[in-house]
Amino acid sequence: MAETVLRKGLDAQGYIEREGSLARVPHAFRPVVAVARDRLLDLFGTRLHSAYLYGSIPRGTARVSRSDLDLLVALNGEPTDADRGTVRALDTALDKEFPEIDGAGTLLHSRARLLSEAETYDLGWFVACLCTPLLGDDLAEYLPRYRPDSRLARETNGDLALLLPRWRERISRTGDSEAALRPLARFMSRHLVRTGFTLVMPRWNGWTSDLTEMAEAFGAYYPERADRMRAAAVLGHTPRGDLDVLMSYVDDLGPWLAEEYARVHGVKAPRPD
């Protein structure tokens, strides 16, 4: 059994350090980041409270034509359906205009939700620790500091059991085309690896966003499942649209992980959506 020690991603007091910064954005991705920033201002104007980058680009690990652009937008009021259509159109346009990225995705929430008590250890933690400020007033200033404890594990990824039926439906709707299944393979693989990591995060006592490191940390505590999680990490980086693998996620690895998660950390508190 791996020992509990102070690991990377934490400060001297054991709190999770914020990852990423604009200074780490690779040169090749700076034009698309600049255009995204300007367009968000144009699209939302005074309704925009703040905007953030997250993922591999602000961490400095993005790969040209392989990595996507991840954005989070906080509005002063509740987003409308029209707002969601606006960011989808923005994502599509950025992906078409900039071959340096392999897709773009924008999360859209209200300031009130991101700072709500219900989201303090989920979306709030995500903003404070995993998002890099791009525009506006940084919401991290209004949020607590976070330790890699069981409460954080439960509130971030303790809802896998609810997601698995939706994943099964998405697989069914997508069909068996390798190309069509590939984005789904990347999404599901990453989600399972991250869930496996947060399952052991309090014992591992640290934080990382690197999928390979996450899988290795998980494997130290669940060696019988280590190879499956390592394989999922590989697909998270270089996805293949393998229907059999995706079905194994919803039939085997996913249900086991959801059950073990509930046993160890409990179930995530319900959210309105």
C-alpha positions as CSV (number, residue, x, y, z in Angstrom):
1,M,0.0,0.0,0.0
2,A,1.3,3.4,-0.9
3,E,2.2,5.7,2.0
4,T,0.4,9.1,2.5
5,V,2.9,11.9,2.0
6,L,2.7,15.5,1.0
7,R,2.8,15.5,-2.8
8,K,2.9,17.8,-5.8
9,G,0.2,20.3,-6.4
10,L,0.0,21.4,-2.8
11,D,1.5,24.4,-1.0
12,A,3.4,24.2,2.3
13,Q,0.2,24.2,4.3
14,G,-1.3,21.3,2.3
15,Y,-3.8,23.3,0.2
16,I,-4.2,22.7,-3.5
17,E,-2.3,25.3,-5.5
18,R,-3.9,26.9,-8.5
19,E,-2.6,25.3,-11.7
20,G,-1.9,27.2,-14.9
21,S,-1.2,30.8,-15.7
22,L,-1.4,33.0,-18.8
23,A,2.4,33.1,-18.8
24,R,2.5,29.3,-19.4
25,V,0.3,29.5,-22.5
26,P,2.5,28.2,-25.4
27,H,3.3,30.7,-28.1
28,A,1.3,28.7,-30.7
29,F,-1.9,29.1,-28.8
30,R,-1.7,32.7,-27.8
31,P,-3.5,34.0,-30.9
32,V,-6.6,31.9,-30.4
33,V,-6.6,32.8,-26.7
34,A,-6.5,36.5,-27.6
35,V,-9.3,36.2,-30.1
36,A,-11.4,34.2,-27.7
37,R,-10.9,36.9,-25.1
38,D,-11.9,39.7,-27.4
39,R,-15.0,37.9,-28.8
40,L,-16.3,37.1,-25.3
41,L,-16.1,40.8,-24.5
42,D,-18.0,41.7,-27.7
43,L,-20.6,38.9,-27.2
44,F,-21.5,39.6,-23.6
45,G,-20.4,43.1,-22.8
46,T,-21.4,44.3,-19.4
47,R,-23.2,41.0,-18.7
48,L,-19.8,39.3,-18.5
49,H,-18.5,39.0,-15.0
50,S,-15.3,37.0,-15.7
51,A,-13.8,34.4,-18.0
52,Y,-11.2,31.7,-17.5
53,L,-9.0,29.3,-19.4
54,Y,-8.5,25.8,-18.1
55,G,-6.9,22.5,-19.3
56,S,-3.6,21.9,-21.0
57,I,-3.2,25.3,-22.7
58,P,-2.8,27.4,-19.5
59,R,-0.9,24.5,-17.9
60,G,1.6,24.8,-20.8
61,T,1.3,21.2,-21.9
62,A,-0.9,21.6,-24.9
63,R,0.0,19.9,-28.2
64,V,-0.5,21.8,-31.5
65,S,-3.5,20.4,-33.5
66,R,-4.1,17.8,-30.7
67,S,-5.3,19.9,-27.7
68,D,-8.6,21.7,-27.4
69,L,-9.3,25.2,-26.1
70,D,-11.3,25.1,-22.8
71,L,-13.0,28.2,-21.5
72,L,-15.3,29.0,-18.6
73,V,-17.5,32.1,-18.6
74,A,-19.3,33.6,-15.6
75,L,-22.2,35.9,-16.3
76,N,-23.7,38.5,-13.9
77,G,-27.1,36.9,-14.5
78,E,-28.4,33.4,-15.3
79,P,-27.4,32.2,-18.8
80,T,-30.2,31.8,-21.3
81,D,-30.7,29.3,-24.1
82,A,-29.6,32.0,-26.5
83,D,-26.4,32.5,-24.5
84,R,-25.7,28.8,-24.7
85,G,-26.2,29.0,-28.5
86,T,-23.9,31.9,-28.6
87,V,-21.0,30.1,-27.0
88,R,-21.6,27.0,-29.1
89,A,-21.3,29.2,-32.2
90,L,-18.1,30.8,-30.7
91,D,-16.6,27.3,-30.1
92,T,-17.4,26.2,-33.7
93,A,-15.9,29.4,-35.2
94,L,-12.7,29.2,-33.1
95,D,-12.2,25.5,-34.1
96,K,-12.6,26.3,-37.8
97,E,-10.4,29.4,-37.7
98,F,-7.5,28.0,-35.7
99,P,-5.9,24.7,-36.8
100,E,-3.7,24.9,-33.7
101,I,-6.6,23.6,-31.6
102,D,-8.6,20.4,-31.9
103,G,-12.0,21.7,-30.9
104,A,-13.1,24.3,-28.4
105,G,-15.5,24.1,-25.5
106,T,-17.0,26.8,-23.3
107,L,-18.7,26.3,-19.9
108,L,-21.3,28.9,-19.1
109,H,-22.6,29.7,-15.6
110,S,-23.8,32.6,-13.5
111,R,-21.6,34.3,-10.9
112,A,-24.2,33.4,-8.3
113,R,-24.1,29.7,-9.1
114,L,-20.3,29.5,-9.0
115,L,-20.2,31.2,-5.6
116,S,-23.2,29.2,-4.2
117,E,-22.9,27.0,-1.1
118,A,-23.9,24.0,-3.1
119,E,-21.1,24.5,-5.6
120,T,-18.3,25.5,-3.2
121,Y,-16.6,22.1,-3.4
122,D,-17.4,21.5,-7.0
123,L,-17.6,24.3,-9.5
124,G,-16.2,26.7,-7.0
125,W,-13.2,24.5,-6.4
126,F,-12.8,24.1,-10.2
127,V,-12.7,27.9,-10.7
128,A,-10.3,28.5,-7.7
129,C,-7.9,25.7,-8.4
130,L,-8.1,24.6,-12.1
131,C,-9.1,27.8,-13.9
132,T,-6.7,30.7,-15.0
133,P,-8.2,34.2,-15.0
134,L,-8.6,35.7,-18.5
135,L,-11.1,38.5,-18.0
136,G,-12.8,40.3,-15.2
137,D,-12.9,40.0,-11.4
138,D,-11.4,36.6,-10.2
139,L,-14.0,34.6,-8.3
140,A,-11.3,32.7,-6.5
141,E,-11.0,35.7,-4.2
142,Y,-14.4,34.9,-2.8
143,L,-13.8,31.1,-2.4
144,P,-12.0,29.1,0.3
145,R,-8.8,27.2,0.0
146,Y,-9.1,23.5,-0.7
147,R,-7.4,20.4,0.6
148,P,-7.5,17.0,-1.3
149,D,-9.9,15.5,1.2
150,S,-12.9,13.2,1.1
151,R,-15.4,16.1,1.0
152,L,-13.8,17.5,-2.2
153,A,-13.6,14.0,-3.7
154,R,-17.3,13.4,-3.0
155,E,-18.6,16.7,-4.4
156,T,-16.5,16.7,-7.5
157,N,-16.9,13.2,-8.8
158,G,-19.4,11.4,-6.6
159,D,-22.1,11.3,-9.2
160,L,-20.7,8.7,-11.6
161,A,-23.7,6.4,-11.1
162,L,-26.0,9.1,-12.4
163,L,-23.9,9.6,-15.5
164,L,-23.5,6.0,-16.7
165,P,-27.1,5.6,-18.1
166,R,-26.6,8.9,-20.0
167,W,-23.3,7.6,-21.4
168,R,-24.9,4.3,-22.5
169,E,-27.6,6.4,-24.3
170,R,-24.9,8.5,-26.0
171,I,-23.1,5.4,-27.2
172,S,-26.3,4.0,-28.6
173,R,-27.1,7.2,-30.4
174,T,-23.6,7.6,-31.9
175,G,-23.5,4.2,-33.6
176,D,-20.4,2.1,-34.3
177,S,-18.4,4.5,-36.5
178,E,-14.8,4.8,-35.2
179,A,-14.6,8.5,-36.2
180,A,-17.9,9.3,-34.5
181,L,-17.0,7.4,-31.3
182,R,-13.6,9.0,-31.0
183,P,-14.7,12.2,-29.2
184,L,-16.8,10.1,-26.9
185,A,-13.9,7.8,-26.1
186,R,-11.7,10.8,-25.2
187,F,-14.4,12.3,-22.9
188,M,-15.3,9.1,-21.1
189,S,-11.7,8.0,-20.7
190,R,-10.7,11.3,-19.2
191,H,-13.7,11.3,-16.9
192,L,-13.1,7.8,-15.6
193,V,-9.4,8.5,-15.0
194,R,-10.1,11.7,-13.1
195,T,-12.8,9.9,-11.0
196,G,-10.4,7.1,-10.3
197,F,-7.8,9.6,-9.2
198,T,-10.1,11.6,-6.9
199,L,-11.2,8.3,-5.4
200,V,-7.7,7.9,-4.0
201,M,-6.8,11.6,-3.8
202,P,-7.2,11.9,0.0
203,R,-4.8,8.9,0.6
204,W,-2.4,10.0,-2.1
205,N,-2.6,13.5,-0.6
206,G,-1.8,15.7,-3.6
207,W,-3.2,17.0,-6.8
208,T,-2.3,16.5,-10.5
209,S,-4.2,17.0,-13.8
210,D,-1.9,14.7,-15.7
211,L,-3.9,11.7,-16.8
212,T,-0.9,9.3,-16.7
213,E,0.0,10.4,-13.1
214,M,-3.7,10.1,-12.1
215,A,-3.8,6.5,-13.4
216,E,-0.6,5.6,-11.6
217,A,-1.8,7.1,-8.3
218,F,-5.0,5.1,-8.7
219,G,-3.1,1.9,-9.5
220,A,-1.1,2.2,-6.3
221,Y,-4.2,1.6,-4.3
222,Y,-6.2,-0.7,-6.7
223,P,-3.5,-2.8,-8.5
224,E,-6.1,-5.2,-9.8
225,R,-7.7,-2.3,-11.8
226,A,-4.4,-0.5,-12.6
227,D,-4.0,-1.8,-16.2
228,R,-7.6,-0.8,-17.1
229,M,-7.0,2.7,-15.8
230,R,-3.7,3.1,-17.5
231,A,-5.3,2.1,-20.8
232,A,-8.1,4.7,-20.2
233,A,-5.4,7.3,-19.7
234,V,-3.8,6.4,-23.0
235,L,-7.2,6.8,-24.7
236,G,-7.8,10.1,-23.0
237,H,-4.6,11.4,-24.7
238,T,-5.0,9.5,-28.0
239,P,-8.6,8.4,-28.4
240,R,-9.8,5.5,-30.6
241,G,-13.5,5.0,-31.3
242,D,-13.6,1.4,-30.0
243,L,-17.2,0.4,-29.3
244,D,-16.1,-2.6,-27.2
245,V,-14.0,-0.4,-24.9
246,L,-16.8,2.1,-24.4
247,M,-19.2,-0.6,-23.6
248,S,-16.8,-2.0,-21.0
249,Y,-16.7,1.5,-19.4
250,V,-20.5,1.4,-18.8
251,D,-20.8,-2.3,-18.1
252,D,-17.7,-2.9,-15.9
253,L,-15.2,-0.2,-15.0
254,G,-17.8,2.5,-14.5
255,P,-20.2,0.6,-12.3
256,W,-17.4,-0.7,-10.2
257,L,-15.9,2.7,-9.8
258,A,-19.3,4.3,-8.9
259,E,-19.9,1.7,-6.2
260,E,-16.5,1.9,-4.7
261,Y,-16.7,5.7,-4.8
262,A,-20.0,5.7,-2.9
263,R,-18.5,3.2,-0.3
264,V,-15.4,5.3,0.3
265,H,-16.7,8.9,0.0
266,G,-20.5,8.8,-0.3
267,V,-22.6,10.3,-3.0
268,K,-22.5,13.9,-4.3
269,A,-25.2,16.2,-3.1
270,P,-28.0,16.6,-5.6
271,R,-27.8,19.6,-8.0
272,P,-30.8,21.2,-9.8
273,D,-29.6,20.0,-13.2
